[in-house]
Amino acid sequence: MKFWLTPRLGLRFDARGRSAYVGAKRCSRTDDFFCRADDSFYRDDNDRRRWYTSGETTGGVTFAF
């Protein structure tokens, strides 16, 4: 968003968010609780833990010459 205070002076605000799936966990012999006999991983209710999410906000002053 950009808000002009005067014809030559303004304020700028920006917000962004990102999210990326980091993949399913591979099964190993020590993870018998979540792994099936065919070494595939159970999809559980905590699948959101495998997502990386971040965000940022910025702001600034704009001058027009």
mmCIF file of the N, C-alpha and C atoms, coordinates in Angstrom:
data_MODEL
# 
_entry.id   MODEL 
# 
loop_
_atom_site.group_PDB 
_atom_site.id 
_atom_site.type_symbol 
_atom_site.label_atom_id 
_atom_site.label_alt_id 
_atom_site.label_comp_id 
_atom_site.label_asym_id 
_atom_site.label_entity_id 
_atom_site.label_seq_id 
_atom_site.pdbx_PDB_ins_code 
_atom_site.Cartn_x 
_atom_site.Cartn_y 
_atom_site.Cartn_z 
_atom_site.occupancy 
_atom_site.B_iso_or_equiv 
_atom_site.pdbx_formal_charge 
_atom_site.auth_seq_id 
_atom_site.auth_comp_id 
_atom_site.auth_asym_id 
_atom_site.auth_atom_id 
_atom_site.pdbx_PDB_model_num 
ATOM 1   N N  . MET A 1 1  ? 0.844  -1.166  0.000  1.00 0.00 ? 1  MET A N  1 
ATOM 2   C CA . MET A 1 1  ? 0.000  0.000   0.000  1.00 0.00 ? 1  MET A CA 1 
ATOM 3   C C  . MET A 1 1  ? 0.890  1.229   0.000  1.00 0.00 ? 1  MET A C  1 
ATOM 4   N N  . LYS A 1 2  ? 0.430  2.230   -0.657 1.00 0.00 ? 2  LYS A N  1 
ATOM 5   C CA . LYS A 1 2  ? 1.142  3.499   -0.668 1.00 0.00 ? 2  LYS A CA 1 
ATOM 6   C C  . LYS A 1 2  ? 0.140  4.606   -0.359 1.00 0.00 ? 2  LYS A C  1 
ATOM 7   N N  . PHE A 1 3  ? 0.480  5.425   0.612  1.00 0.00 ? 3  PHE A N  1 
ATOM 8   C CA . PHE A 1 3  ? -0.366 6.541   1.014  1.00 0.00 ? 3  PHE A CA 1 
ATOM 9   C C  . PHE A 1 3  ? 0.395  7.836   0.759  1.00 0.00 ? 3  PHE A C  1 
ATOM 10  N N  . TRP A 1 4  ? -0.186 8.714   -0.027 1.00 0.00 ? 4  TRP A N  1 
ATOM 11  C CA . TRP A 1 4  ? 0.443  9.999   -0.305 1.00 0.00 ? 4  TRP A CA 1 
ATOM 12  C C  . TRP A 1 4  ? -0.036 11.006  0.723  1.00 0.00 ? 4  TRP A C  1 
ATOM 13  N N  . LEU A 1 5  ? 0.906  11.603  1.453  1.00 0.00 ? 5  LEU A N  1 
ATOM 14  C CA . LEU A 1 5  ? 0.581  12.623  2.438  1.00 0.00 ? 5  LEU A CA 1 
ATOM 15  C C  . LEU A 1 5  ? 0.475  13.992  1.774  1.00 0.00 ? 5  LEU A C  1 
ATOM 16  N N  . THR A 1 6  ? 1.361  14.232  0.837  1.00 0.00 ? 6  THR A N  1 
ATOM 17  C CA . THR A 1 6  ? 1.356  15.434  0.005  1.00 0.00 ? 6  THR A CA 1 
ATOM 18  C C  . THR A 1 6  ? 1.600  14.962  -1.432 1.00 0.00 ? 6  THR A C  1 
ATOM 19  N N  . PRO A 1 7  ? 1.537  15.841  -2.432 1.00 0.00 ? 7  PRO A N  1 
ATOM 20  C CA . PRO A 1 7  ? 1.820  15.394  -3.803 1.00 0.00 ? 7  PRO A CA 1 
ATOM 21  C C  . PRO A 1 7  ? 3.246  14.871  -4.002 1.00 0.00 ? 7  PRO A C  1 
ATOM 22  N N  . ARG A 1 8  ? 4.167  15.178  -3.104 1.00 0.00 ? 8  ARG A N  1 
ATOM 23  C CA . ARG A 1 8  ? 5.557  14.744  -3.264 1.00 0.00 ? 8  ARG A CA 1 
ATOM 24  C C  . ARG A 1 8  ? 6.074  13.852  -2.138 1.00 0.00 ? 8  ARG A C  1 
ATOM 25  N N  . LEU A 1 9  ? 5.264  13.556  -1.149 1.00 0.00 ? 9  LEU A N  1 
ATOM 26  C CA . LEU A 1 9  ? 5.708  12.759  0.004  1.00 0.00 ? 9  LEU A CA 1 
ATOM 27  C C  . LEU A 1 9  ? 4.671  11.687  0.327  1.00 0.00 ? 9  LEU A C  1 
ATOM 28  N N  . GLY A 1 10 ? 5.130  10.447  0.442  1.00 0.00 ? 10 GLY A N  1 
ATOM 29  C CA . GLY A 1 10 ? 4.213  9.351   0.739  1.00 0.00 ? 10 GLY A CA 1 
ATOM 30  C C  . GLY A 1 10 ? 4.843  8.311   1.654  1.00 0.00 ? 10 GLY A C  1 
ATOM 31  N N  . LEU A 1 11 ? 4.008  7.436   2.159  1.00 0.00 ? 11 LEU A N  1 
ATOM 32  C CA . LEU A 1 11 ? 4.438  6.318   2.991  1.00 0.00 ? 11 LEU A CA 1 
ATOM 33  C C  . LEU A 1 11 ? 4.092  5.015   2.284  1.00 0.00 ? 11 LEU A C  1 
ATOM 34  N N  . ARG A 1 12 ? 4.978  4.031   2.410  1.00 0.00 ? 12 ARG A N  1 
ATOM 35  C CA . ARG A 1 12 ? 4.784  2.745   1.750  1.00 0.00 ? 12 ARG A CA 1 
ATOM 36  C C  . ARG A 1 12 ? 4.814  1.630   2.802  1.00 0.00 ? 12 ARG A C  1 
ATOM 37  N N  . PHE A 1 13 ? 3.875  0.687   2.695  1.00 0.00 ? 13 PHE A N  1 
ATOM 38  C CA . PHE A 1 13 ? 3.823  -0.488  3.569  1.00 0.00 ? 13 PHE A CA 1 
ATOM 39  C C  . PHE A 1 13 ? 3.679  -1.737  2.707  1.00 0.00 ? 13 PHE A C  1 
ATOM 40  N N  . ASP A 1 14 ? 4.385  -2.779  3.088  1.00 0.00 ? 14 ASP A N  1 
ATOM 41  C CA . ASP A 1 14 ? 4.368  -4.022  2.312  1.00 0.00 ? 14 ASP A CA 1 
ATOM 42  C C  . ASP A 1 14 ? 4.400  -5.196  3.280  1.00 0.00 ? 14 ASP A C  1 
ATOM 43  N N  . ALA A 1 15 ? 3.617  -6.228  3.012  1.00 0.00 ? 15 ALA A N  1 
ATOM 44  C CA . ALA A 1 15 ? 3.602  -7.453  3.822  1.00 0.00 ? 15 ALA A CA 1 
ATOM 45  C C  . ALA A 1 15 ? 3.599  -8.648  2.884  1.00 0.00 ? 15 ALA A C  1 
ATOM 46  N N  . ARG A 1 16 ? 4.428  -9.658  3.210  1.00 0.00 ? 16 ARG A N  1 
ATOM 47  C CA . ARG A 1 16 ? 4.520  -10.869 2.389  1.00 0.00 ? 16 ARG A CA 1 
ATOM 48  C C  . ARG A 1 16 ? 4.561  -12.086 3.286  1.00 0.00 ? 16 ARG A C  1 
ATOM 49  N N  . GLY A 1 17 ? 4.017  -13.170 2.778  1.00 0.00 ? 17 GLY A N  1 
ATOM 50  C CA . GLY A 1 17 ? 4.061  -14.439 3.487  1.00 0.00 ? 17 GLY A CA 1 
ATOM 51  C C  . GLY A 1 17 ? 4.475  -15.551 2.545  1.00 0.00 ? 17 GLY A C  1 
ATOM 52  N N  . ARG A 1 18 ? 5.199  -16.521 3.070  1.00 0.00 ? 18 ARG A N  1 
ATOM 53  C CA . ARG A 1 18 ? 5.667  -17.655 2.264  1.00 0.00 ? 18 ARG A CA 1 
ATOM 54  C C  . ARG A 1 18 ? 5.430  -18.940 3.036  1.00 0.00 ? 18 ARG A C  1 
ATOM 55  N N  . SER A 1 19 ? 5.212  -20.002 2.291  1.00 0.00 ? 19 SER A N  1 
ATOM 56  C CA . SER A 1 19 ? 5.057  -21.312 2.893  1.00 0.00 ? 19 SER A CA 1 
ATOM 57  C C  . SER A 1 19 ? 5.576  -22.354 1.915  1.00 0.00 ? 19 SER A C  1 
ATOM 58  N N  . ALA A 1 20 ? 6.278  -23.356 2.433  1.00 0.00 ? 20 ALA A N  1 
ATOM 59  C CA . ALA A 1 20 ? 6.830  -24.404 1.580  1.00 0.00 ? 20 ALA A CA 1 
ATOM 60  C C  . ALA A 1 20 ? 6.706  -25.749 2.293  1.00 0.00 ? 20 ALA A C  1 
ATOM 61  N N  . TYR A 1 21 ? 6.301  -26.751 1.554  1.00 0.00 ? 21 TYR A N  1 
ATOM 62  C CA . TYR A 1 21 ? 6.217  -28.106 2.098  1.00 0.00 ? 21 TYR A CA 1 
ATOM 63  C C  . TYR A 1 21 ? 7.608  -28.715 2.065  1.00 0.00 ? 21 TYR A C  1 
ATOM 64  N N  . VAL A 1 22 ? 8.106  -29.156 3.203  1.00 0.00 ? 22 VAL A N  1 
ATOM 65  C CA . VAL A 1 22 ? 9.475  -29.676 3.270  1.00 0.00 ? 22 VAL A CA 1 
ATOM 66  C C  . VAL A 1 22 ? 9.524  -31.186 3.120  1.00 0.00 ? 22 VAL A C  1 
ATOM 67  N N  . GLY A 1 23 ? 8.411  -31.819 2.858  1.00 0.00 ? 23 GLY A N  1 
ATOM 68  C CA . GLY A 1 23 ? 8.407  -33.237 2.526  1.00 0.00 ? 23 GLY A CA 1 
ATOM 69  C C  . GLY A 1 23 ? 8.032  -34.142 3.680  1.00 0.00 ? 23 GLY A C  1 
ATOM 70  N N  . ALA A 1 24 ? 7.618  -35.320 3.302  1.00 0.00 ? 24 ALA A N  1 
ATOM 71  C CA . ALA A 1 24 ? 7.251  -36.326 4.291  1.00 0.00 ? 24 ALA A CA 1 
ATOM 72  C C  . ALA A 1 24 ? 8.504  -36.968 4.869  1.00 0.00 ? 24 ALA A C  1 
ATOM 73  N N  . LYS A 1 25 ? 8.387  -37.376 6.085  1.00 0.00 ? 25 LYS A N  1 
ATOM 74  C CA . LYS A 1 25 ? 9.499  -38.022 6.761  1.00 0.00 ? 25 LYS A CA 1 
ATOM 75  C C  . LYS A 1 25 ? 9.690  -39.429 6.216  1.00 0.00 ? 25 LYS A C  1 
ATOM 76  N N  . ARG A 1 26 ? 10.928 -39.807 5.981  1.00 0.00 ? 26 ARG A N  1 
ATOM 77  C CA . ARG A 1 26 ? 11.211 -41.168 5.530  1.00 0.00 ? 26 ARG A CA 1 
ATOM 78  C C  . ARG A 1 26 ? 11.244 -42.099 6.733  1.00 0.00 ? 26 ARG A C  1 
ATOM 79  N N  . CYS A 1 27 ? 10.811 -43.296 6.523  1.00 0.00 ? 27 CYS A N  1 
ATOM 80  C CA . CYS A 1 27 ? 10.773 -44.272 7.603  1.00 0.00 ? 27 CYS A CA 1 
ATOM 81  C C  . CYS A 1 27 ? 12.136 -44.939 7.793  1.00 0.00 ? 27 CYS A C  1 
ATOM 82  N N  . SER A 1 28 ? 12.433 -45.212 9.026  1.00 0.00 ? 28 SER A N  1 
ATOM 83  C CA . SER A 1 28 ? 13.632 -45.978 9.357  1.00 0.00 ? 28 SER A CA 1 
ATOM 84  C C  . SER A 1 28 ? 13.242 -47.053 10.367 1.00 0.00 ? 28 SER A C  1 
ATOM 85  N N  . ARG A 1 29 ? 14.108 -47.913 10.644 1.00 0.00 ? 29 ARG A N  1 
ATOM 86  C CA . ARG A 1 29 ? 13.802 -49.008 11.574 1.00 0.00 ? 29 ARG A CA 1 
ATOM 87  C C  . ARG A 1 29 ? 13.576 -48.516 12.999 1.00 0.00 ? 29 ARG A C  1 
ATOM 88  N N  . THR A 1 30 ? 14.033 -47.323 13.338 1.00 0.00 ? 30 THR A N  1 
ATOM 89  C CA . THR A 1 30 ? 13.818 -46.791 14.685 1.00 0.00 ? 30 THR A CA 1 
ATOM 90  C C  . THR A 1 30 ? 12.484 -46.090 14.829 1.00 0.00 ? 30 THR A C  1 
ATOM 91  N N  . ASP A 1 31 ? 11.765 -45.861 13.722 1.00 0.00 ? 31 ASP A N  1 
ATOM 92  C CA . ASP A 1 31 ? 10.478 -45.161 13.748 1.00 0.00 ? 31 ASP A CA 1 
ATOM 93  C C  . ASP A 1 31 ? 9.315  -46.127 13.549 1.00 0.00 ? 31 ASP A C  1 
ATOM 94  N N  . ASP A 1 32 ? 9.324  -47.224 14.228 1.00 0.00 ? 32 ASP A N  1 
ATOM 95  C CA . ASP A 1 32 ? 8.290  -48.239 14.030 1.00 0.00 ? 32 ASP A CA 1 
ATOM 96  C C  . ASP A 1 32 ? 6.894  -47.758 14.406 1.00 0.00 ? 32 ASP A C  1 
ATOM 97  N N  . PHE A 1 33 ? 6.795  -46.755 15.269 1.00 0.00 ? 33 PHE A N  1 
ATOM 98  C CA . PHE A 1 33 ? 5.492  -46.287 15.715 1.00 0.00 ? 33 PHE A CA 1 
ATOM 99  C C  . PHE A 1 33 ? 4.684  -45.671 14.572 1.00 0.00 ? 33 PHE A C  1 
ATOM 100 N N  . PHE A 1 34 ? 5.338  -44.901 13.685 1.00 0.00 ? 34 PHE A N  1 
ATOM 101 C CA . PHE A 1 34 ? 4.633  -44.217 12.599 1.00 0.00 ? 34 PHE A CA 1 
ATOM 102 C C  . PHE A 1 34 ? 4.741  -44.916 11.251 1.00 0.00 ? 34 PHE A C  1 
ATOM 103 N N  . CYS A 1 35 ? 5.563  -45.934 11.131 1.00 0.00 ? 35 CYS A N  1 
ATOM 104 C CA . CYS A 1 35 ? 5.798  -46.564 9.843  1.00 0.00 ? 35 CYS A CA 1 
ATOM 105 C C  . CYS A 1 35 ? 5.027  -47.872 9.719  1.00 0.00 ? 35 CYS A C  1 
ATOM 106 N N  . ARG A 1 36 ? 4.602  -48.151 8.506  1.00 0.00 ? 36 ARG A N  1 
ATOM 107 C CA . ARG A 1 36 ? 3.922  -49.412 8.226  1.00 0.00 ? 36 ARG A CA 1 
ATOM 108 C C  . ARG A 1 36 ? 4.945  -50.465 7.831  1.00 0.00 ? 36 ARG A C  1 
ATOM 109 N N  . ALA A 1 37 ? 4.493  -51.652 7.645  1.00 0.00 ? 37 ALA A N  1 
ATOM 110 C CA . ALA A 1 37 ? 5.390  -52.748 7.278  1.00 0.00 ? 37 ALA A CA 1 
ATOM 111 C C  . ALA A 1 37 ? 6.033  -52.527 5.913  1.00 0.00 ? 37 ALA A C  1 
ATOM 112 N N  . ASP A 1 38 ? 5.358  -51.797 5.011  1.00 0.00 ? 38 ASP A N  1 
ATOM 113 C CA . ASP A 1 38 ? 5.924  -51.545 3.678  1.00 0.00 ? 38 ASP A CA 1 
ATOM 114 C C  . ASP A 1 38 ? 6.797  -50.283 3.641  1.00 0.00 ? 38 ASP A C  1 
ATOM 115 N N  . ASP A 1 39 ? 7.208  -49.780 4.810  1.00 0.00 ? 39 ASP A N  1 
ATOM 116 C CA . ASP A 1 39 ? 8.078  -48.608 4.965  1.00 0.00 ? 39 ASP A CA 1 
ATOM 117 C C  . ASP A 1 39 ? 7.462  -47.310 4.460  1.00 0.00 ? 39 ASP A C  1 
ATOM 118 N N  . SER A 1 40 ? 6.148  -47.247 4.337  1.00 0.00 ? 40 SER A N  1 
ATOM 119 C CA . SER A 1 40 ? 5.510  -45.980 3.996  1.00 0.00 ? 40 SER A CA 1 
ATOM 120 C C  . SER A 1 40 ? 5.092  -45.280 5.295  1.00 0.00 ? 40 SER A C  1 
ATOM 121 N N  . PHE A 1 41 ? 4.930  -43.987 5.232  1.00 0.00 ? 41 PHE A N  1 
ATOM 122 C CA . PHE A 1 41 ? 4.678  -43.170 6.412  1.00 0.00 ? 41 PHE A CA 1 
ATOM 123 C C  . PHE A 1 41 ? 3.187  -42.942 6.586  1.00 0.00 ? 41 PHE A C  1 
ATOM 124 N N  . TYR A 1 42 ? 2.689  -43.080 7.810  1.00 0.00 ? 42 TYR A N  1 
ATOM 125 C CA . TYR A 1 42 ? 1.299  -42.761 8.105  1.00 0.00 ? 42 TYR A CA 1 
ATOM 126 C C  . TYR A 1 42 ? 1.088  -41.257 8.013  1.00 0.00 ? 42 TYR A C  1 
ATOM 127 N N  . ARG A 1 43 ? 0.024  -40.856 7.354  1.00 0.00 ? 43 ARG A N  1 
ATOM 128 C CA . ARG A 1 43 ? -0.357 -39.442 7.366  1.00 0.00 ? 43 ARG A CA 1 
ATOM 129 C C  . ARG A 1 43 ? -1.116 -39.201 8.668  1.00 0.00 ? 43 ARG A C  1 
ATOM 130 N N  . ASP A 1 44 ? -0.595 -38.361 9.505  1.00 0.00 ? 44 ASP A N  1 
ATOM 131 C CA . ASP A 1 44 ? -1.243 -38.105 10.774 1.00 0.00 ? 44 ASP A CA 1 
ATOM 132 C C  . ASP A 1 44 ? -1.822 -36.696 10.806 1.00 0.00 ? 44 ASP A C  1 
ATOM 133 N N  . ASP A 1 45 ? -2.425 -36.332 11.925 1.00 0.00 ? 45 ASP A N  1 
ATOM 134 C CA . ASP A 1 45 ? -3.029 -35.011 12.067 1.00 0.00 ? 45 ASP A CA 1 
ATOM 135 C C  . ASP A 1 45 ? -1.994 -33.906 12.205 1.00 0.00 ? 45 ASP A C  1 
ATOM 136 N N  . ASN A 1 46 ? -0.746 -34.245 12.418 1.00 0.00 ? 46 ASN A N  1 
ATOM 137 C CA . ASN A 1 46 ? 0.299  -33.245 12.608 1.00 0.00 ? 46 ASN A CA 1 
ATOM 138 C C  . ASN A 1 46 ? 1.062  -32.966 11.319 1.00 0.00 ? 46 ASN A C  1 
ATOM 139 N N  . ASP A 1 47 ? 0.415  -33.098 10.168 1.00 0.00 ? 47 ASP A N  1 
ATOM 140 C CA . ASP A 1 47 ? 1.078  -32.863 8.884  1.00 0.00 ? 47 ASP A CA 1 
ATOM 141 C C  . ASP A 1 47 ? 1.531  -31.416 8.744  1.00 0.00 ? 47 ASP A C  1 
ATOM 142 N N  . ARG A 1 48 ? 0.912  -30.476 9.465  1.00 0.00 ? 48 ARG A N  1 
ATOM 143 C CA . ARG A 1 48 ? 1.312  -29.071 9.377  1.00 0.00 ? 48 ARG A CA 1 
ATOM 144 C C  . ARG A 1 48 ? 2.726  -28.844 9.903  1.00 0.00 ? 48 ARG A C  1 
ATOM 145 N N  . ARG A 1 49 ? 3.273  -29.771 10.665 1.00 0.00 ? 49 ARG A N  1 
ATOM 146 C CA . ARG A 1 49 ? 4.641  -29.633 11.166 1.00 0.00 ? 49 ARG A CA 1 
ATOM 147 C C  . ARG A 1 49 ? 5.667  -29.777 10.049 1.00 0.00 ? 49 ARG A C  1 
ATOM 148 N N  . ARG A 1 50 ? 5.274  -30.265 8.903  1.00 0.00 ? 50 ARG A N  1 
ATOM 149 C CA . ARG A 1 50 ? 6.185  -30.441 7.780  1.00 0.00 ? 50 ARG A CA 1 
ATOM 150 C C  . ARG A 1 50 ? 6.168  -29.246 6.828  1.00 0.00 ? 50 ARG A C  1 
ATOM 151 N N  . TRP A 1 51 ? 5.566  -28.161 7.242  1.00 0.00 ? 51 TRP A N  1 
ATOM 152 C CA . TRP A 1 51 ? 5.514  -26.938 6.445  1.00 0.00 ? 51 TRP A CA 1 
ATOM 153 C C  . TRP A 1 51 ? 6.416  -25.889 7.087  1.00 0.00 ? 51 TRP A C  1 
ATOM 154 N N  . TYR A 1 52 ? 7.192  -25.186 6.249  1.00 0.00 ? 52 TYR A N  1 
ATOM 155 C CA . TYR A 1 52 ? 7.980  -24.049 6.707  1.00 0.00 ? 52 TYR A CA 1 
ATOM 156 C C  . TYR A 1 52 ? 7.224  -22.794 6.302  1.00 0.00 ? 52 TYR A C  1 
ATOM 157 N N  . THR A 1 53 ? 6.942  -21.934 7.258  1.00 0.00 ? 53 THR A N  1 
ATOM 158 C CA . THR A 1 53 ? 6.184  -20.720 6.995  1.00 0.00 ? 53 THR A CA 1 
ATOM 159 C C  . THR A 1 53 ? 6.941  -19.530 7.564  1.00 0.00 ? 53 THR A C  1 
ATOM 160 N N  . SER A 1 54 ? 7.015  -18.456 6.789  1.00 0.00 ? 54 SER A N  1 
ATOM 161 C CA . SER A 1 54 ? 7.654  -17.230 7.263  1.00 0.00 ? 54 SER A CA 1 
ATOM 162 C C  . SER A 1 54 ? 6.949  -16.031 6.659  1.00 0.00 ? 54 SER A C  1 
ATOM 163 N N  . GLY A 1 55 ? 7.225  -14.883 7.220  1.00 0.00 ? 55 GLY A N  1 
ATOM 164 C CA . GLY A 1 55 ? 6.622  -13.661 6.711  1.00 0.00 ? 55 GLY A CA 1 
ATOM 165 C C  . GLY A 1 55 ? 7.508  -12.472 7.010  1.00 0.00 ? 55 GLY A C  1 
ATOM 166 N N  . GLU A 1 56 ? 7.192  -11.374 6.351  1.00 0.00 ? 56 GLU A N  1 
ATOM 167 C CA . GLU A 1 56 ? 7.956  -10.148 6.568  1.00 0.00 ? 56 GLU A CA 1 
ATOM 168 C C  . GLU A 1 56 ? 7.071  -8.953  6.301  1.00 0.00 ? 56 GLU A C  1 
ATOM 169 N N  . THR A 1 57 ? 7.365  -7.871  6.966  1.00 0.00 ? 57 THR A N  1 
ATOM 170 C CA . THR A 1 57 ? 6.697  -6.599  6.719  1.00 0.00 ? 57 THR A CA 1 
ATOM 171 C C  . THR A 1 57 ? 7.774  -5.527  6.566  1.00 0.00 ? 57 THR A C  1 
ATOM 172 N N  . THR A 1 58 ? 7.536  -4.616  5.668  1.00 0.00 ? 58 THR A N  1 
ATOM 173 C CA . THR A 1 58 ? 8.463  -3.512  5.451  1.00 0.00 ? 58 THR A CA 1 
ATOM 174 C C  . THR A 1 58 ? 7.671  -2.221  5.298  1.00 0.00 ? 58 THR A C  1 
ATOM 175 N N  . GLY A 1 59 ? 8.360  -1.130  5.454  1.00 0.00 ? 59 GLY A N  1 
ATOM 176 C CA . GLY A 1 59 ? 7.753  0.174   5.270  1.00 0.00 ? 59 GLY A CA 1 
ATOM 177 C C  . GLY A 1 59 ? 8.809  1.174   4.856  1.00 0.00 ? 59 GLY A C  1 
ATOM 178 N N  . GLY A 1 60 ? 8.368  2.282   4.345  1.00 0.00 ? 60 GLY A N  1 
ATOM 179 C CA . GLY A 1 60 ? 9.332  3.286   3.920  1.00 0.00 ? 60 GLY A CA 1 
ATOM 180 C C  . GLY A 1 60 ? 8.663  4.599   3.576  1.00 0.00 ? 60 GLY A C  1 
ATOM 181 N N  . VAL A 1 61 ? 9.514  5.536   3.230  1.00 0.00 ? 61 VAL A N  1 
ATOM 182 C CA . VAL A 1 61 ? 9.078  6.871   2.833  1.00 0.00 ? 61 VAL A CA 1 
ATOM 183 C C  . VAL A 1 61 ? 9.346  7.026   1.342  1.00 0.00 ? 61 VAL A C  1 
ATOM 184 N N  . THR A 1 62 ? 8.409  7.609   0.617  1.00 0.00 ? 62 THR A N  1 
ATOM 185 C CA . THR A 1 62 ? 8.545  7.817   -0.822 1.00 0.00 ? 62 THR A CA 1 
ATOM 186 C C  . THR A 1 62 ? 8.595  9.310   -1.116 1.00 0.00 ? 62 THR A C  1 
ATOM 187 N N  . PHE A 1 63 ? 9.605  9.710   -1.883 1.00 0.00 ? 63 PHE A N  1 
ATOM 188 C CA . PHE A 1 63 ? 9.742  11.095  -2.323 1.00 0.00 ? 63 PHE A CA 1 
ATOM 189 C C  . PHE A 1 63 ? 9.554  11.144  -3.834 1.00 0.00 ? 63 PHE A C  1 
ATOM 190 N N  . ALA A 1 64 ? 8.795  12.101  -4.328 1.00 0.00 ? 64 ALA A N  1 
ATOM 191 C CA . ALA A 1 64 ? 8.627  12.304  -5.764 1.00 0.00 ? 64 ALA A CA 1 
ATOM 192 C C  . ALA A 1 64 ? 9.271  13.633  -6.142 1.00 0.00 ? 64 ALA A C  1 
ATOM 193 N N  . PHE A 1 65 ? 10.157 13.607  -7.151 1.00 0.00 ? 65 PHE A N  1 
ATOM 194 C CA . PHE A 1 65 ? 10.862 14.819  -7.582 1.00 0.00 ? 65 PHE A CA 1 
ATOM 195 C C  . PHE A 1 65 ? 10.315 15.319  -8.896 1.00 0.00 ? 65 PHE A C  1 
# 
